[in-house]
């Protein structure tokens, strides 16, 4: 039961991270689209392209380091102001999940990309945002 609880806390951490990234992307896409005179169609396209980009970044971050290389090529995504803030959502320290036990950022970005693409898809199919 303890192992199931551990994986549930990891899943909660990844889900909260993905929802936060999705919310930031949706608000940003709406702001950009409406400021530039667009509408929800612009939001849908921005979400699609950002979702594809996040999918690529997440996939690239999950690649294993080759055995002949000691360090990764890309700088860590842990730098900057946004990443530490997202890592504190929710305060999982009280649930007993230290930072080393969380899923890698690449996996969280993959989940976020799926949510962003799902939101873009929902704009088209559920809300009827088409040409």
C-alpha positions, 0 to 999 in steps of 0.5 A, spaced: 500 500 500 505 504 501 508 503 494 501 505 491 501 511 495 508 513 493 506 513 486 499 516 487 503 522 490 508 522 484 502 522 479 498 528 483 505 532 483 505 531 475 498 533 474 498 539 478 504 541 475 501 540 468 495 543 470 499 549 472 503 549 465 496 549 461 493 554 465 499 559 464 499 557 456 492 558 455 492 565 459 498 567 455 495 564 448 488 568 450 492 574 451 496 574 445 491 572 441 486 578 443 491 583 443 493 582 436 486 583 434 485 575 434 479 571 437 478 564 439 481 561 433 488 564 434 488 561 441 486 554 438 492 555 433 497 558 439 495 552 443 496 547 438 503 549 436 505 550 443 503 543 445 507 540 440 513 544 442 512 542 449 511 535 447 518 536 443 521 539 449 519 534 454 521 528 449 528 531 448 529 532 456 527 524 457 532 522 453 538 518 457 545 521 457 549 517 452 554 513 456 560 516 453 558 523 455 558 525 463 553 531 462 547 533 458 547 538 453 541 542 455 541 546 461 537 544 466 530 547 466 530 548 473 533 555 473 529 561 472 523 564 476 517 560 473 520 553 474 521 553 482 514 556 483 511 550 479 515 545 483 512 548 490 505 547 487 502 544 491 506 543 497 508 536 497 513 536 502 507 535 507 505 529 504 512 526 504 514 527 497 521 530 497 524 533 490 528 527 489 522 522 488 518 527 484 517 525 476 523 528 471 521 535 468 521 532 462 515 527 464 511 533 467 512 537 460 509 531 456 503 531 460 502 538 460 503 538 452 497 533 452 493 537 456 494 543 452 493 539 446 487 536 449 484 544 450 486 546 443 482 540 441 476 541 445 476 548 443 475 545 436 470 540 437 466 542 444 466 549 443 466 549 435 472 554 434 473 553 427 473 558 421 
